[in-house]
Amino acid sequence: MNNKAQVFILCEDTVHYHFARKYFELLGFSNRKIKGKFNPKGRSVGSGAEYVKANYENEVKAFRSKVNHLDYILVVIIDDDTKNNAKHLYQKHLPSVDESILIFSPIRNIESWFHYIETGDINVEVKDDQTKVMDYKSHYKNAKPTEFAKKLKNEICSNGLPKNAPASLRCACNELKRLSI
C-alpha cells in the first residue's frame, strides 16, 4: 500500500468523515493528503445516503482523471440503511480489481460498527422479527468517531479482524486489502 497517495473520502456526514480520516491516518497516510466531501446540511437535514449516491459518479470521473498522474484513492462510505445502498453504487460503477475505489457500507449505519467496536456484540447485524436491523444511532449521538477508529485499528484489527465480526466490517477490511495490489 502506498501511503503517500492522496485519499478522497465521499461520505454521508462528518461522523463518517472523521472516522475514515482517522483510520487512514493510522494506516500511515498523511493527514494533509486526506480530503473529503459530505452532506453540507449535516445529519439533521436531508439524506446522507442520497447525497453520496448523487455525487458518486462525479467522484468516480474525478478519480479516473487523476489516477493516471497521481496516486489517488477514492473512499466511499454509505450506510446501508437496510436499502442496499452499496448495491446501488455498484450498479452505477463496479470498481475493477486494480482501481483504488473502496466502498464501505455498514449494514444499518456507522453506529452499528461503533457498537461492535465498543462492546464486541456480534449481534449488531441480526434482524428482528420484522426483519429490521437494530439502529444504534441514538446510542452514539455524542460519540467521538476518531476514538472508535483508533480502537478498531489498534485493538481489534491489529491481530486480524475476529471471525465473528460483523459481515459489513469484514467486507470493509477486504476492500482495504485491495490497496496492497
Backbone as a printed PyTorch tensor [residue, N CA C, xyz], in Angstrom:
tensor([[[  0.8460,  -1.1810,   0.0000],
         [  0.0000,   0.0000,   0.0000],
         [  0.8870,   1.2380,   0.0000]],

        [[  0.6100,   2.1310,  -0.9010],
         [  1.3690,   3.3700,  -0.9830],
         [  0.6920,   4.4200,  -0.1050]],

        [[  1.2430,   4.6240,   1.0880],
         [  0.6020,   5.5820,   1.9900],
         [  0.9830,   7.0290,   1.6870]],

        [[  1.5910,   7.2550,   0.5370],
         [  1.8550,   8.6200,   0.0810],
         [  0.7440,   9.1150,  -0.8350]],

        [[ -0.2040,   8.2640,  -1.1070],
         [ -1.3070,   8.6020,  -2.0070],
         [ -2.2170,   9.6500,  -1.3850]],

        [[ -2.9310,  10.3460,  -2.2580],
         [ -3.9700,  11.2520,  -1.8070],
         [ -5.2310,  10.4290,  -1.6050]],

        [[ -5.9170,  10.6690,  -0.5080],
         [ -7.1380,   9.9390,  -0.1820],
         [ -8.3020,  10.9240,  -0.2220]],

        [[ -9.3250,  10.5760,  -0.9780],
         [-10.5280,  11.4030,  -1.0350],
         [-11.6880,  10.5810,  -0.4930]],

        [[-12.3790,  11.1170,   0.5120],
         [-13.4660,  10.4110,   1.1840],
         [-14.7950,  11.0530,   0.8070]],

        [[-15.6650,  10.2860,   0.1560],
         [-17.0330,  10.7040,  -0.1250],
         [-17.9120,   9.9610,   0.8680]],

        [[-18.6260,  10.7140,   1.6860],
         [-19.4150,  10.0620,   2.7310],
         [-20.6410,  10.8950,   3.0950]],

        [[-21.4080,  10.3510,   4.0200],
         [-22.6930,  10.9530,   4.3650],
         [-22.5840,  12.2030,   5.2320]],

        [[-21.6680,  12.1950,   6.2000],
         [-21.6270,  13.3030,   7.1590],
         [-20.2730,  13.3660,   7.8500]],

        [[-20.1430,  14.2900,   8.7860],
         [-18.8640,  14.4810,   9.4700],
         [-18.4810,  13.2890,  10.3350]],

        [[-19.4460,  12.5540,  10.8580],
         [-19.1370,  11.3710,  11.6660],
         [-18.3910,  10.3460,  10.8100]],

        [[-18.9410,  10.0480,   9.6380],
         [-18.2930,   9.1170,   8.7200],
         [-16.9050,   9.6350,   8.3290]],

        [[-16.8560,  10.9140,   8.0110],
         [-15.6060,  11.5110,   7.5410],
         [-14.4980,  11.4080,   8.5950]],

        [[-14.7930,  11.7970,   9.8180],
         [-13.7590,  11.7890,  10.8630],
         [-13.3340,  10.3700,  11.2310]],

        [[-14.2670,   9.4250,  11.1850],
         [-13.9340,   8.0210,  11.4210],
         [-12.9570,   7.5280,  10.3470]],

        [[-13.3030,   7.7420,   9.0880],
         [-12.4600,   7.2670,   7.9830],
         [-11.1330,   8.0100,   7.9420]],

        [[-11.1820,   9.3080,   8.1390],
         [ -9.9510,  10.1080,   8.1050],
         [ -8.9530,   9.6080,   9.1490]],

        [[ -9.4200,   9.4020,  10.3720],
         [ -8.5380,   8.9290,  11.4410],
         [ -8.0060,   7.5410,  11.1250]],

        [[ -8.8560,   6.6660,  10.5810],
         [ -8.4080,   5.3140,  10.2630],
         [ -7.2890,   5.3530,   9.2120]],

        [[ -7.4590,   6.1670,   8.1890],
         [ -6.4290,   6.2720,   7.1530],
         [ -5.1600,   6.9400,   7.6830]],

        [[ -5.2970,   7.8800,   8.5990],
         [ -4.1150,   8.4480,   9.2550],
         [ -3.3610,   7.3560,  10.0080]],

        [[ -4.1030,   6.5030,  10.7190],
         [ -3.4850,   5.4140,  11.4730],
         [ -2.8310,   4.3780,  10.5590]],

        [[ -3.3020,   4.2950,   9.3220],
         [ -2.6760,   3.4050,   8.3360],
         [ -1.3840,   4.0110,   7.7800]],

        [[ -1.1280,   5.2770,   8.1220],
         [  0.1110,   5.9140,   7.7040],
         [ -0.0360,   6.9740,   6.6280]],

        [[ -1.2500,   7.2910,   6.2350],
         [ -1.4680,   8.3270,   5.2350],
         [ -1.3470,   9.6940,   5.8950]],

        [[ -0.7670,  10.6370,   5.1820],
         [ -0.5890,  11.9950,   5.6920],
         [ -1.9390,  12.6870,   5.8170]],

        [[ -2.1760,  13.3030,   6.9700],
         [ -3.4580,  13.9970,   7.1510],
         [ -3.6220,  15.1540,   6.1810]],

        [[ -2.5070,  15.6690,   5.6560],
         [ -2.5860,  16.7490,   4.6690],
         [ -3.0460,  16.2460,   3.3020]],

        [[ -2.9660,  14.9370,   3.1050],
         [ -3.3620,  14.3700,   1.8140],
         [ -4.7170,  13.6680,   1.8850]],

        [[ -5.4400,  13.8780,   2.9780],
         [ -6.7700,  13.2820,   3.1210],
         [ -7.7920,  14.4070,   3.0400]],

        [[ -8.6400,  14.3260,   2.0430],
         [ -9.6900,  15.3240,   1.8200],
         [-11.0330,  14.6080,   1.8100]],

        [[-12.1010,  15.3770,   1.8470],
         [-13.4040,  14.7330,   1.8340],
         [-14.5330,  15.6270,   1.3950]],

        [[-15.6450,  14.9710,   1.1730],
         [-16.8690,  15.6510,   0.7640],
         [-18.0210,  14.9030,   1.4240]],

        [[-18.8850,  15.6640,   2.0990],
         [-20.0250,  15.0600,   2.7760],
         [-21.1960,  16.0210,   2.7320]],

        [[-22.3600,  15.5020,   3.0690],
         [-23.5850,  16.2890,   3.0120],
         [-23.4080,  17.5920,   3.8010]],

        [[-23.4170,  18.7370,   3.1290],
         [-23.1860,  20.0060,   3.8220],
         [-24.3150,  20.3700,   4.7850]],

        [[-25.4520,  19.7330,   4.6330],
         [-26.5750,  20.0170,   5.5240],
         [-26.4600,  19.2610,   6.8420]],

        [[-25.4950,  18.3640,   6.9220],
         [-25.2850,  17.6310,   8.1670],
         [-26.2530,  16.4880,   8.3520]],

        [[-26.2580,  15.9720,   9.5410],
         [-27.0420,  14.7930,   9.8600],
         [-28.5290,  15.0870,  10.0120]],

        [[-28.8620,  16.3120,  10.3320],
         [-30.2510,  16.6010,  10.6720],
         [-31.1270,  16.9200,   9.4690]],

        [[-30.5180,  17.2440,   8.3330],
         [-31.3010,  17.6540,   7.1740],
         [-30.8710,  16.8450,   5.9500]],

        [[-31.8340,  16.2660,   5.2930],
         [-31.5330,  15.5390,   4.0620],
         [-30.9580,  14.1700,   4.3230]],

        [[-30.9240,  13.3880,   3.2920],
         [-30.4030,  12.0350,   3.3900],
         [-28.9350,  12.0170,   2.9820]],

        [[-28.1030,  11.5780,   3.9070],
         [-26.6890,  11.4500,   3.5940],
         [-26.4420,  10.4130,   2.5120]],

        [[-27.2210,   9.3340,   2.5480],
         [-27.0730,   8.2810,   1.5330],
         [-27.4160,   8.8280,   0.1520]],

        [[-28.4530,   9.6180,   0.0680],
         [-28.8160,  10.2090,  -1.2280],
         [-27.7290,  11.1530,  -1.7160]],

        [[-27.1130,  11.8720,  -0.7950],
         [-26.0160,  12.7640,  -1.1510],
         [-24.8640,  11.9670,  -1.7610]],

        [[-24.5040,  10.8570,  -1.1210],
         [-23.4110,  10.0200,  -1.6310],
         [-23.7750,   9.4630,  -3.0010]],

        [[-24.9990,   8.9420,  -3.1350],
         [-25.4210,   8.3710,  -4.4150],
         [-25.4040,   9.4280,  -5.5240]],

        [[-25.8180,  10.6420,  -5.1830],
         [-25.8720,  11.7160,  -6.1830],
         [-24.4790,  12.1640,  -6.6240]],

        [[-23.4740,  12.0260,  -5.7680],
         [-22.1260,  12.5050,  -6.0710],
         [-21.1590,  11.4060,  -6.5040]],

        [[-21.5680,  10.1640,  -6.3940],
         [-20.6780,   9.0310,  -6.6570],
         [-20.1090,   9.0320,  -8.0810]],

        [[-20.9580,   9.1670,  -9.0730],
         [-20.4710,   9.1130, -10.4590],
         [-19.4640,  10.2290, -10.7500]],

        [[-19.7360,  11.4320, -10.2580],
         [-18.8060,  12.5440, -10.4750],
         [-17.4620,  12.2800,  -9.8110]],

        [[-17.4820,  11.6810,  -8.6340],
         [-16.2310,  11.3890,  -7.9360],
         [-15.4650,  10.2620,  -8.6230]],

        [[-16.1750,   9.3000,  -9.2070],
         [-15.5060,   8.2480,  -9.9820],
         [-14.8370,   8.8720, -11.2060]],

        [[-15.5200,   9.8120, -11.8650],
         [-14.9260,  10.5040, -13.0210],
         [-13.6890,  11.2890, -12.5920]],

        [[-13.7810,  11.9710, -11.4590],
         [-12.6340,  12.7280, -10.9480],
         [-11.4840,  11.7770, -10.6170]],

        [[-11.8060,  10.6460, -10.0220],
         [-10.7930,   9.6370,  -9.7170],
         [-10.0730,   9.2070, -10.9880]],

        [[-10.8400,   8.8930, -12.0090],
         [-10.2560,   8.4170, -13.2690],
         [ -9.4010,   9.4870, -13.9430]],

        [[ -9.7680,  10.7520, -13.7690],
         [ -8.9700,  11.8130, -14.3970],
         [ -7.6540,  12.0420, -13.6540]],

        [[ -7.5910,  11.6550, -12.3760],
         [ -6.3950,  11.9030, -11.5730],
         [ -5.4880,  10.6840, -11.4570]],

        [[ -6.0610,   9.5090, -11.5610],
         [ -5.3220,   8.2910, -11.2440],
         [ -4.1270,   8.0520, -12.1640]],

        [[ -4.1440,   8.5930, -13.3740],
         [ -3.0320,   8.3890, -14.2980],
         [ -1.7890,   9.1880, -13.9270]],

        [[ -1.9670,  10.2940, -13.2260],
         [ -0.8060,  11.1080, -12.8830],
         [ -0.6340,  11.3180, -11.3750]],

        [[ -1.5200,  10.7900, -10.5700],
         [ -1.4220,  10.8980,  -9.1090],
         [ -1.7090,   9.5440,  -8.4780]],

        [[ -1.0920,   9.2820,  -7.3430],
         [ -1.5450,   8.1600,  -6.5270],
         [ -2.7950,   8.6620,  -5.8150]],

        [[ -3.9150,   8.0430,  -6.0950],
         [ -5.1910,   8.5780,  -5.6380],
         [ -6.0900,   7.4240,  -5.2060]],

        [[ -6.7200,   7.5960,  -4.0590],
         [ -7.6400,   6.5850,  -3.5350],
         [ -8.9770,   7.2570,  -3.2770]],

        [[-10.0330,   6.6720,  -3.8060],
         [-11.3840,   7.1640,  -3.5420],
         [-12.0320,   6.2170,  -2.5390]],

        [[-12.4230,   6.7670,  -1.4020],
         [-13.0940,   6.0090,  -0.3500],
         [-14.5330,   6.4920,  -0.2820]],

        [[-15.4650,   5.5590,  -0.3710],
         [-16.8890,   5.9030,  -0.3130],
         [-17.4880,   5.1810,   0.8870]],

        [[-18.1660,   5.9560,   1.7510],
         [-18.8190,   5.3520,   2.9130],
         [-20.2900,   5.7270,   2.8490]],

        [[-21.1150,   4.6920,   2.8200],
         [-22.5560,   4.8980,   2.7490],
         [-23.2430,   3.8850,   3.6660]],

        [[-24.0870,   4.3830,   4.5590],
         [-24.8540,   3.4740,   5.4100],
         [-25.8030,   2.6770,   4.5400]],

        [[-25.8920,   1.4020,   4.8340],
         [-26.7890,   0.5650,   4.0340],
         [-28.2510,   0.9120,   4.3260]],

        [[-28.5360,   1.2850,   5.5590],
         [-29.9020,   1.6730,   5.9420],
         [-30.9310,   0.6140,   5.5440]],

        [[-30.4850,  -0.6270,   5.4310],
         [-31.3240,  -1.7580,   5.0110],
         [-31.9500,  -1.5470,   3.6310]],

        [[-31.3200,  -0.6990,   2.8040],
         [-31.8550,  -0.4060,   1.4660],
         [-30.9010,  -0.8130,   0.3590]],

        [[-29.8660,  -1.5550,   0.6890],
         [-28.8690,  -1.9540,  -0.3110],
         [-28.2490,  -0.7620,  -1.0330]],

        [[-27.8990,   0.2570,  -0.2710],
         [-27.3040,   1.4530,  -0.8750],
         [-25.9920,   1.1600,  -1.5950]],

        [[-25.1820,   0.2780,  -1.0380],
         [-23.9200,  -0.0560,  -1.7010],
         [-24.1900,  -0.7390,  -3.0400]],

        [[-25.1850,  -1.5860,  -3.0790],
         [-25.5420,  -2.2700,  -4.3220],
         [-25.8950,  -1.2450,  -5.4020]],

        [[-26.5890,  -0.1890,  -5.0050],
         [-26.9330,   0.8920,  -5.9330],
         [-25.6630,   1.5100,  -6.5250]],

        [[-24.6500,   1.7330,  -5.6780],
         [-23.3910,   2.3020,  -6.1670],
         [-22.6940,   1.3430,  -7.1180]],

        [[-22.6640,   0.0600,  -6.7540],
         [-22.0110,  -0.9340,  -7.6140],
         [-22.7120,  -1.0350,  -8.9700]],

        [[-24.0210,  -0.7980,  -8.9950],
         [-24.7290,  -0.8250, -10.2700],
         [-24.3470,   0.3630, -11.1470]],

        [[-24.0550,   1.4980, -10.5310],
         [-23.6070,   2.6790, -11.2850],
         [-22.1910,   2.4870, -11.8030]],

        [[-21.3310,   1.9700, -10.9300],
         [-19.9300,   1.7430, -11.3190],
         [-19.3400,   0.6750, -10.4080]],

        [[-18.9790,  -0.4420, -10.9880],
         [-18.3210,  -1.5090, -10.2510],
         [-16.8170,  -1.3250, -10.4060]],

        [[-16.1230,  -0.9720,  -9.3150],
         [-14.6750,  -0.7640,  -9.4270],
         [-13.9800,  -2.0500,  -9.8780]],

        [[-13.0190,  -1.8960, -10.7650],
         [-12.2390,  -3.0690, -11.1690],
         [-11.2620,  -3.4030, -10.0430]],

        [[-10.7150,  -4.5890, -10.0950],
         [ -9.8210,  -5.0650,  -9.0450],
         [ -8.6220,  -4.1440,  -8.8550]],

        [[ -8.1520,  -3.5380,  -9.9270],
         [ -6.9650,  -2.6950,  -9.8240],
         [ -7.2680,  -1.2140,  -9.5770]],

        [[ -8.5370,  -0.8630,  -9.4410],
         [ -8.8990,   0.5210,  -9.1280],
         [ -8.9320,   0.7180,  -7.6160]],

        [[ -8.3670,   1.8140,  -7.1660],
         [ -8.3730,   2.1370,  -5.7370],
         [ -9.6360,   2.8970,  -5.3720]],

        [[-10.7730,   2.2830,  -5.6670],
         [-12.0710,   2.8200,  -5.2590],
         [-12.6180,   1.8350,  -4.2360]],

        [[-12.7260,   2.2950,  -3.0080],
         [-13.1470,   1.4350,  -1.9100],
         [-14.5280,   1.8580,  -1.4310]],

        [[-15.4340,   0.9020,  -1.3100],
         [-16.7870,   1.1970,  -0.8370],
         [-17.0140,   0.4720,   0.4770]],

        [[-17.3080,   1.2530,   1.5070],
         [-17.6020,   0.7260,   2.8340],
         [-19.0700,   0.9940,   3.1330]],

        [[-19.7740,  -0.0220,   3.6110],
         [-21.2040,   0.1440,   3.8580],
         [-21.6460,  -0.6160,   5.1080]],

        [[-21.6570,   0.0670,   6.2720],
         [-22.1920,  -0.5810,   7.4730],
         [-23.6360,  -1.0260,   7.2200]],

        [[-24.0140,  -2.1680,   7.7710],
         [-25.3120,  -2.7550,   7.4250],
         [-26.4870,  -1.8300,   7.7520]],

        [[-26.4630,  -1.1570,   8.8440],
         [-27.5480,  -0.2320,   9.2000],
         [-27.0350,   1.2050,   9.1290]],

        [[-26.0290,   1.4620,   9.9750],
         [-25.3810,   2.7690,   9.9880],
         [-24.0150,   2.6320,  10.6620]],

        [[-23.2190,   3.6650,  10.5960],
         [-21.8650,   3.6270,  11.1530],
         [-21.8970,   3.3350,  12.6470]],

        [[-22.9740,   3.7190,  13.2960],
         [-23.0910,   3.4820,  14.7320],
         [-23.1760,   1.9950,  15.0680]],

        [[-23.6100,   1.1690,  14.1090],
         [-23.5990,  -0.2770,  14.3620],
         [-22.1530,  -0.7620,  14.4830]],

        [[-21.2530,  -0.1780,  13.6830],
         [-19.8320,  -0.5020,  13.8300],
         [-19.3130,   0.0090,  15.1750]],

        [[-19.7170,   1.2120,  15.5620],
         [-19.2920,   1.7620,  16.8510],
         [-19.7060,   0.8200,  17.9790]],

        [[-20.9390,   0.3180,  17.9010],
         [-21.4390,  -0.5800,  18.9450],
         [-20.5850,  -1.8460,  19.0030]],

        [[-20.2740,  -2.4080,  17.8570],
         [-19.4180,  -3.6000,  17.8430],
         [-18.0360,  -3.2730,  18.3980]],

        [[-17.4580,  -2.1730,  17.9800],
         [-16.1150,  -1.7870,  18.4310],
         [-16.1010,  -1.5960,  19.9410]],

        [[-17.1410,  -0.9790,  20.4730],
         [-17.1920,  -0.7010,  21.9050],
         [-17.4970,  -1.9420,  22.7360]],

        [[-18.4130,  -2.7790,  22.2670],
         [-18.9120,  -3.8780,  23.1020],
         [-18.4800,  -5.2700,  22.6440]],

        [[-18.0920,  -5.3980,  21.3840],
         [-17.8000,  -6.7280,  20.8500],
         [-19.0640,  -7.5210,  20.5550]],

        [[-20.2150,  -6.8570,  20.6450],
         [-21.5080,  -7.5150,  20.4010],
         [-21.5820,  -7.9850,  18.9540]],

        [[-21.6200,  -9.2890,  18.7740],
         [-21.6280,  -9.8500,  17.4210],
         [-23.0170,  -9.8560,  16.8020]],

        [[-24.0090,  -9.4090,  17.5390],
         [-25.3860,  -9.4240,  17.0400],
         [-25.8230,  -8.1170,  16.4020]],

        [[-24.9000,  -7.2220,  16.0940],
         [-25.2710,  -5.9120,  15.5530],
         [-25.9340,  -6.0100,  14.1850]],

        [[-25.7610,  -7.1250,  13.4910],
         [-26.3630,  -7.2700,  12.1700],
         [-27.5340,  -8.2490,  12.1470]],

        [[-27.9280,  -8.7070,  13.3260],
         [-29.0470,  -9.6460,  13.4050],
         [-30.3550,  -8.8910,  13.2310]],

        [[-31.2220,  -9.4410,  12.4070],
         [-32.5240,  -8.8070,  12.1570],
         [-33.5440,  -9.2700,  13.1920]],

        [[-34.4650,  -8.3580,  13.5320],
         [-35.5120,  -8.7040,  14.4880],
         [-36.6700,  -9.4020,  13.7710]],

        [[-37.7700,  -9.5920,  14.4840],
         [-38.9340, -10.2890,  13.9180],
         [-39.5090,  -9.5890,  12.7020]],

        [[-39.2820,  -8.2890,  12.6030],
         [-39.7980,  -7.5300,  11.4700],
         [-38.7180,  -7.3230,  10.4060]],

        [[-37.7060,  -8.1640,  10.4400],
         [-36.5650,  -8.1450,   9.5190],
         [-35.8450,  -6.7890,   9.4780]],

        [[-35.7550,  -6.1490,  10.6240],
         [-35.0280,  -4.8830,  10.7270],
         [-33.7800,  -5.0790,  11.5830]],

        [[-32.7400,  -4.3730,  11.2100],
         [-31.5010,  -4.3850,  11.9730],
         [-31.5800,  -3.2490,  12.9830]],

        [[-31.1020,  -3.5050,  14.1890],
         [-31.1330,  -2.5080,  15.2670],
         [-30.4280,  -1.2270,  14.8290]],

        [[-31.0210,  -0.1040,  15.1630],
         [-30.4440,   1.2020,  14.8600],
         [-29.7830,   1.7390,  16.1270]],

        [[-28.4730,   1.8920,  16.1010],
         [-27.7210,   2.3450,  17.2750],
         [-27.4240,   3.8430,  17.2540]],

        [[-27.9950,   4.5570,  16.2910],
         [-27.6680,   5.9780,  16.1180],
         [-27.8760,   6.7760,  17.4100]],

        [[-28.9850,   6.5580,  18.0960],
         [-29.2620,   7.3310,  19.3100],
         [-28.2940,   7.0000,  20.4430]],

        [[-27.7150,   5.8010,  20.4360],
         [-26.7690,   5.4040,  21.4760],
         [-25.4270,   6.1350,  21.3530]],

        [[-25.1240,   6.5930,  20.1500],
         [-23.8070,   7.1810,  19.8970],
         [-23.9170,   8.6020,  19.3450]],

        [[-24.9560,   9.3020,  19.7960],
         [-25.2180,  10.6560,  19.3070],
         [-24.0350,  11.6040,  19.5380]],

        [[-23.3830,  11.4960,  20.6810],
         [-22.2730,  12.3950,  21.0120],
         [-20.9190,  11.6780,  20.9640]],

        [[-20.8640,  10.6000,  20.2260],
         [-19.6380,   9.7990,  20.1620],
         [-18.5310,  10.5320,  19.4210]],

        [[-17.3230,  10.1780,  19.7340],
         [-16.1420,  10.7040,  19.0450],
         [-15.6950,   9.6310,  18.0440]],

        [[-16.0010,   9.8170,  16.7590],
         [-15.6870,   8.7890,  15.7670],
         [-14.1970,   8.4620,  15.6840]],

        [[-13.3470,   9.4400,  15.9910],
         [-11.9090,   9.1760,  15.9240],
         [-11.4860,   8.1490,  16.9740]],

        [[-12.1470,   8.1480,  18.1180],
         [-11.8150,   7.1760,  19.1640],
         [-12.1810,   5.7640,  18.7200]],

        [[-13.2820,   5.6220,  18.0100],
         [-13.6700,   4.3030,  17.5060],
         [-12.7000,   3.8450,  16.4140]],

        [[-12.2430,   4.7680,  15.5820],
         [-11.2630,   4.4180,  14.5540],
         [ -9.9710,   3.9270,  15.2030]],

        [[ -9.5280,   4.6120,  16.2570],
         [ -8.3060,   4.2120,  16.9610],
         [ -8.4570,   2.8180,  17.5600]],

        [[ -9.5800,   2.5960,  18.2260],
         [ -9.7840,   1.2900,  18.8630],
         [ -9.8740,   0.1860,  17.8140]],

        [[-10.5760,   0.4400,  16.7270],
         [-10.6910,  -0.5590,  15.6660],
         [ -9.3110,  -0.9040,  15.1180]],

        [[ -8.5250,   0.1040,  14.8020],
         [ -7.2050,  -0.1220,  14.2000],
         [ -6.2320,  -0.7440,  15.1890]],

        [[ -6.1350,  -0.1690,  16.3870],
         [ -5.0830,  -0.5540,  17.3230],
         [ -5.4140,  -1.7640,  18.1930]],

        [[ -6.6750,  -1.9940,  18.4870],
         [ -7.0280,  -3.0830,  19.3930],
         [ -7.7060,  -4.2580,  18.7020]],

        [[ -8.4750,  -3.9880,  17.6700],
         [ -9.2500,  -5.0620,  17.0440],
         [ -8.5550,  -5.5790,  15.7870]],

        [[ -8.1830,  -4.6990,  14.8900],
         [ -7.5980,  -5.1220,  13.6100],
         [ -6.1240,  -5.4680,  13.6950]],

        [[ -5.4700,  -5.0800,  14.7720],
         [ -4.0280,  -5.3190,  14.8690],
         [ -3.6900,  -6.8030,  14.8180]],

        [[ -4.5980,  -7.6520,  15.2480],
         [ -4.3830,  -9.1030,  15.2000],
         [ -5.2550,  -9.7750,  14.1610]],

        [[ -5.8020,  -9.0010,  13.2550],
         [ -6.7380,  -9.5430,  12.2690],
         [ -8.1430,  -9.4630,  12.8290]],

        [[ -9.0590,  -9.0630,  12.0040],
         [-10.4480,  -8.9120,  12.4390],
         [-10.9910, -10.2700,  12.8770]],

        [[-11.6290, -10.3410,  14.0360],
         [-12.1720, -11.6210,  14.5010],
         [-13.1800, -12.2050,  13.5070]],

        [[-13.2470, -13.5040,  13.4450],
         [-14.1510, -14.1880,  12.5090],
         [-15.6150, -13.8740,  12.7830]],

        [[-15.9330, -13.5410,  14.0310],
         [-17.3300, -13.2540,  14.3670],
         [-17.6660, -11.7660,  14.2510]],

        [[-16.7770, -10.9910,  13.6640],
         [-17.0350,  -9.5610,  13.4540],
         [-18.1850,  -9.4040,  12.4570]],

        [[-18.8780,  -8.2860,  12.5110],
         [-19.9800,  -8.0620,  11.5670],
         [-19.5180,  -8.2160,  10.1150]],

        [[-20.3630,  -8.8260,   9.3050],
         [-20.0350,  -9.0810,   7.9020],
         [-19.7030,  -7.7890,   7.1640]],

        [[-20.4190,  -6.7110,   7.4580],
         [-20.1570,  -5.4560,   6.7540],
         [-18.7740,  -4.8990,   7.1040]],

        [[-18.3100,  -5.1430,   8.3130],
         [-16.9780,  -4.7110,   8.7090],
         [-15.9130,  -5.5990,   8.0590]],

        [[-16.1900,  -6.8860,   7.9470],
         [-15.2720,  -7.7880,   7.2370],
         [-15.1610,  -7.3820,   5.7650]],

        [[-16.2870,  -7.0050,   5.1600],
         [-16.2590,  -6.5290,   3.7620],
         [-15.3900,  -5.2840,   3.6390]],

        [[-15.4920,  -4.3890,   4.6180],
         [-14.6720,  -3.1760,   4.6030],
         [-13.1910,  -3.5390,   4.6750]],

        [[-12.8480,  -4.5110,   5.5020],
         [-11.4440,  -4.9360,   5.6000],
         [-10.9730,  -5.5600,   4.2930]],

        [[-11.8460,  -6.2900,   3.6200],
         [-11.4900,  -6.8550,   2.3180],
         [-11.2560,  -5.7560,   1.2940]],

        [[-12.0380,  -4.6960,   1.3590],
         [-11.8160,  -3.5490,   0.4760],
         [-10.4310,  -2.9480,   0.7240]],

        [[-10.0670,  -2.8010,   2.0060],
         [ -8.7530,  -2.2410,   2.3360],
         [ -7.6140,  -3.1040,   1.8120]],

        [[ -7.8160,  -4.4200,   1.8120],
         [ -6.7810,  -5.3250,   1.3310],
         [ -6.4780,  -5.0920,  -0.1470]],

        [[ -7.4490,  -4.5750,  -0.8770],
         [ -7.2330,  -4.3040,  -2.3100],
         [ -6.1820,  -3.2350,  -2.5380]],

        [[ -5.9010,  -2.4130,  -1.5290],
         [ -4.8970,  -1.3640,  -1.6810],
         [ -3.4910,  -1.9140,  -1.8130]],

        [[ -3.2700,  -3.1190,  -1.3720],
         [ -1.9210,  -3.6790,  -1.4130],
         [ -1.5960,  -4.3350,  -2.7390]],

        [[ -2.4430,  -4.1220,  -3.7450],
         [ -2.2200,  -4.7010,  -5.0750],
         [ -1.0120,  -4.0630,  -5.7250]]])
